[in-house]
Structure formats: C-alpha cells, structure tokens
Amino acid sequence: MPLLFVFTVSVFSFYAKGIEGSSRFRTDFLQELPTPGTGPSFDTSVPNNLTGLVGKTAYLNCRVKNLGNRTVSWVRHRDIHLLTVGRYTYTSDQRFEAIHSPHTEDWTLRIRYPQQKDTGIYECQISTTPPIGHPIFLNVVEPITEIVGGPDLYINQGSTINITCLVHFAPEPPPAIVWSHEQQVINFDSPRGGISLLTEKGAITSSRLLIQKASAMDSGKYECSPSNAGAATVRVHILSGEQRAMSMHVGHGTSPFCPPFMSALLLPFILLLRSAVV
C-alpha cells in the first residue's frame, strides 16, 4: 500500500510539473506566434503623407491593432537609423521621442524643432518575425513670403498703391512685419500722410500696404520683411497721364506694325473681299 501511494504521488507530481511546464511553454513561446487572422496589423486609414513646418513640432502617428506582446519601433529610412523602441529613445538626437498612452493603439513619433533635412520616410515597425513596417512620409517646409502681383506693379498716378504681402507655412503668425521703401523703413506717421497698413494673422498671414494719391516719389522697390520668415520685394512703377495714354494706345489702337496710311490703303481691298464672300 505505501508503494502504491508513493507511485501515485509521483505520477501526480510529474503530471503537475508537465502542466506547469506546458503553461510556461505557451506563455514564453507560443504567444510569440500570432494566431492566424488575429496577428498585429496597421490601421491604414491614418494619414501617411504629412507636411511639417520648420520649427514647429511634428507628430507622426502609427495605429497598430492586435499588437499583443510585441513592440513598436520607429526607423528613419534616410540612414536606416533606429530612433525609438517602444517608449524608449535610441538616438542621441533629443528632438525625437516616442509617445504612447497605455491601452491605446497609437504609437507616435514626436519631432521637436524639425528642419528641412528631416524631410523623408519614417517607418513604424512591429517586432514580428520577420518585422512588418508601415512607411510615413514627412515633408518639412520653410515659411514662404510673397507679394501678390510681383515682381512689378504698375500704378496710375494719383490712385492708391495697394501692395499685399502673404506669409505661408510659418510655425506661427509673424509677431511683426516691417515694410521698407528703397531700403528705408516706412514711417506711417510721416508728413506725407495717407499711408496705412492692414494685417490679418492666421494660417496664411496677409499684410496690406496702402499708399494714397500715388506720385512719382512713391515709385521704386518695396520690401515686406516678416520677423519669422524671409523677405519679399516688388518694384512699383507710377504711370503719368502720358504714359497711361501711350499704354492704352498700344494695347487698343492700331498695331505698330501697321501704320494708319497702310490701313487706309488696305481698307478698299478688305471691303471688296467681304462683298465677294457675301
């Protein structure tokens, strides 16, 4: 009887250890293998073509479903550089950081103070065997300043000069925009008078310079210089009464290649040709 009891206990102990080992095997190994049809995947509805602004923090988001116990990494294609693994940063460039809130599917790469050199493809990778990846393209653009209608504006003498300057892709609306005429900062309180500025700040900031009763002294180069973007210039030409009449004559009168006397000689032939056609 004691021998049977010992044998029974030994068998039970072996069986229990077998169950424990099997459980550990499943925990340590089998769960590494994705269940068919339920493995990790990327949510492709998340935008993968992004535009960032120089100096303004960029966020590249990767949404992963059914991640399980795998990890998400970010790799820069330009130099095949591993940037982050999970929530840890693996680059000495402190501008890069992984952001992830527990129990969510979003894994975000944050890039502080991006520059144009940061333009390129970044890949969100899942640590399957082999790894699977989802590329995201980031285009980092610099602020652009332009003057509408440039590089030359033609204004009639006595009318109002209207110069509109637009600032695109600025990280934030420019705190200040300086206008100058022939390299001299415009004084809005000058004795000349009639000079005003209208500014609207937003995603595209516009600054409109208005100068009433334009005269020959107002001709020349004007420059719009935002505090957080490059400058833009335009050359203003003030047309006198004679110049206006000449431009209208050239635009709507007889062609310079067909003088009036030639027109008079050709007129009978044109009338004869029309009568023949009729």
C-alpha positions in Angstrom: 0.0 0.0 0.0 2.7 2.5 0.8 4.4 1.7 -2.5 1.2 2.3 -4.4 0.7 5.6 -2.6 4.3 6.8 -3.4 3.8 5.8 -7.1 0.5 7.7 -7.3 2.0 10.8 -5.7 5.0 10.6 -8.1 2.8 10.3 -11.1 0.6 13.2 -9.9 3.7 15.3 -9.3 5.1 14.5 -12.8 1.8 15.4 -14.3 1.5 18.6 -12.4 5.0 19.6 -13.5 4.1 18.7 -17.0 1.1 21.0 -16.9 3.2 23.8 -15.3 5.9 23.3 -18.0 3.3 23.3 -20.8 1.8 26.5 -19.4 5.2 28.2 -19.2 5.9 27.0 -22.8 2.8 28.6 -24.0 3.5 31.8 -22.1 7.1 32.1 -23.2 6.9 30.8 -26.7 3.6 30.1 -28.3 2.2 33.6 -27.7 5.1 34.9 -29.8 3.3 33.3 -32.7 0.3 35.2 -34.0 -3.0 33.4 -34.1 -4.0 33.1 -37.8 -6.2 36.1 -38.7 -5.6 37.9 -35.4 -2.0 39.0 -35.8 -0.8 42.6 -35.5 -1.7 45.0 -38.3 -1.6 48.7 -39.2 -4.6 50.9 -39.5 -4.0 52.3 -43.0 -6.8 54.9 -42.6 -4.3 57.1 -40.6 -2.7 59.7 -42.9 0.8 58.6 -44.0 1.7 61.8 -46.0 2.3 64.7 -43.7 3.6 68.3 -44.1 5.5 69.8 -41.2 6.7 73.3 -40.6 10.2 74.3 -39.8 10.5 74.9 -36.1 7.0 73.6 -35.2 6.8 70.2 -33.5 5.7 67.4 -35.9 3.8 64.3 -34.8 3.9 61.1 -36.9 1.2 58.7 -35.7 1.1 54.9 -36.2 -2.0 53.0 -35.2 -1.4 49.2 -34.5 -4.2 46.7 -34.0 -3.7 43.4 -32.1 -0.2 44.2 -31.0 -0.1 41.6 -28.3 3.3 41.5 -26.5 5.2 42.8 -29.4 6.9 46.1 -29.6 6.7 49.1 -32.0 9.8 50.8 -33.3 10.4 53.9 -35.4 13.2 53.8 -38.1 14.4 56.7 -40.3 14.9 55.5 -43.9 17.5 58.0 -44.8 20.2 56.4 -42.8 18.4 53.3 -41.5 18.7 54.7 -38.1 16.7 53.2 -35.2 15.0 56.1 -33.4 12.7 54.5 -30.8 11.7 51.1 -29.4 8.5 51.0 -27.5 8.6 54.1 -25.3 12.4 54.4 -25.3 14.5 56.6 -27.4 17.5 55.0 -29.1 19.1 58.1 -30.7 21.3 60.8 -29.3 19.2 63.4 -31.1 16.9 64.5 -28.3 14.5 66.1 -30.7 13.0 62.6 -31.3 10.7 61.0 -28.7 8.2 58.1 -28.7 4.8 58.8 -27.2 2.3 56.1 -26.2 -0.5 56.0 -23.7 -1.2 52.6 -22.1 -4.1 50.6 -23.5 -4.2 52.6 -26.7 -3.3 51.6 -30.3 -1.5 54.8 -31.2 2.3 55.0 -31.3 3.5 58.5 -32.1 6.9 59.8 -33.1 7.4 63.4 -31.9 10.0 65.5 -33.7 10.8 68.8 -32.0 12.2 71.8 -34.0 12.1 70.0 -37.3 14.3 71.2 -40.1 14.1 70.7 -43.9 16.8 68.0 -43.5 14.2 65.9 -41.5 12.1 65.5 -44.7 11.9 61.9 -45.7 10.3 58.5 -44.9 9.9 57.2 -41.4 8.8 53.6 -40.8 6.7 52.3 -38.0 7.8 48.7 -37.4 6.3 45.8 -35.4 8.6 43.2 -34.0 7.2 40.1 -35.7 9.3 37.6 -37.4 10.1 39.0 -39.9 9.2 42.5 -38.9 6.4 44.3 -40.7 6.5 48.0 -41.3 4.3 51.0 -42.3 6.0 54.0 -44.0 5.0 57.6 -43.3 6.4 60.4 -45.4 7.1 63.8 -43.8 7.8 66.9 -45.8 9.2 69.8 -43.8 8.7 73.1 -45.4 10.1 76.6 -44.7 8.0 79.7 -44.4 7.4 81.5 -47.8 6.9 85.2 -48.2 5.4 86.5 -51.5 4.0 89.8 -52.8 0.9 89.4 -54.9 1.3 90.6 -58.5 5.1 90.9 -58.3 7.8 91.4 -59.3 6.5 94.6 -60.9 3.4 96.6 -60.1 2.1 99.5 -62.4 0.1 102.1 -60.6 -1.6 105.1 -62.1 -0.5 108.5 -60.8 -3.0 109.8 -58.2 -4.5 106.4 -57.4 -3.9 104.2 -54.3 -1.0 101.9 -54.2 -2.1 98.5 -52.8 0.7 96.0 -52.1 -0.3 92.7 -50.5 2.3 90.5 -48.8 1.4 86.9 -47.8 3.3 84.7 -45.4 2.8 80.9 -45.9 3.9 77.9 -43.8 5.1 80.0 -40.8 5.2 78.0 -37.5 3.1 80.8 -36.1 1.9 84.2 -37.4 4.8 86.6 -37.6 4.9 88.9 -34.5 5.9 91.8 -36.7 6.1 92.7 -40.4 8.4 95.5 -41.4 7.8 97.4 -44.7 10.5 99.5 -46.3 10.8 101.7 -49.4 14.2 101.9 -51.2 15.8 100.3 -48.1 14.2 102.9 -45.7 11.7 101.7 -43.1 8.4 103.2 -43.9 7.2 105.8 -41.4 3.4 105.6 -41.1 3.4 108.9 -39.2 5.5 110.8 -41.8 4.3 114.2 -43.0 3.4 112.7 -46.4 0.4 111.1 -44.8 -2.1 108.7 -46.5 0.0 105.6 -45.6 -1.7 102.7 -43.7 -1.2 99.0 -43.0 -3.9 96.3 -42.7 -2.7 92.9 -41.2 -4.7 89.7 -40.8 -2.9 86.9 -38.9 -3.7 83.2 -39.4 -2.5 80.1 -41.2 -1.7 82.5 -44.0 -0.8 86.0 -42.7 -1.5 88.9 -45.0 -0.2 92.4 -44.7 -1.5 95.1 -47.0 0.3 98.4 -47.5 -1.9 101.2 -48.8 -0.5 104.5 -50.1 -3.0 107.1 -51.3 -2.5 109.6 -54.1 0.5 107.9 -55.6 3.1 110.2 -57.1 6.5 109.7 -58.9 8.2 109.9 -55.5 6.4 106.7 -54.5 7.9 104.6 -57.3 10.8 102.2 -56.5 11.4 99.0 -54.6 9.3 97.9 -51.7 10.2 95.2 -49.2 8.0 93.1 -46.9 10.0 91.5 -44.1 8.2 89.2 -41.6 10.1 88.6 -38.3 9.9 84.8 -38.7 10.3 84.4 -42.5 12.3 85.6 -45.4 11.7 89.0 -47.1 9.9 89.6 -50.4 10.3 92.6 -52.7 8.3 94.3 -55.5 9.1 97.2 -57.8 6.4 99.8 -58.2 6.1 101.9 -61.3 4.0 105.1 -61.2 2.4 105.9 -64.6 1.8 109.5 -65.5 -1.1 110.6 -67.8 1.1 110.5 -70.9 2.3 107.0 -70.1 -1.2 105.8 -69.5 -2.4 107.2 -72.8 0.5 105.5 -74.6 -0.1 102.2 -73.0 -3.8 102.4 -73.9 -2.9 103.3 -77.5 -0.5 100.4 -77.8 -3.0 98.0 -76.2 -6.2 99.0 -78.1 -5.1 101.1 -81.0 -3.5 100.4 -84.4 -0.7 97.8 -84.3 2.8 99.5 -84.6 3.5 97.2 -87.5 0.5 98.6 -89.5 0.7 102.5 -89.7 -2.5 104.5 -90.4 -1.7 105.1 -94.0 -1.3 101.4 -94.7 -4.6 100.8 -93.1 -6.2 103.3 -95.4 -4.7 101.6 -98.5 -5.8 98.1 -97.3 -9.4 99.1 -96.5 -10.8 99.0 -100.1 -9.4 95.5 -100.6 -10.9 94.3 -97.3 -14.3 95.7 -98.3 -14.1 94.1 -101.8 -13.1 90.8 -100.3 -16.1 90.9 -97.9 -18.6 91.7 -100.7 -17.2 88.8 -102.8 -17.7 86.4 -99.9 -21.3 87.6 -99.4 
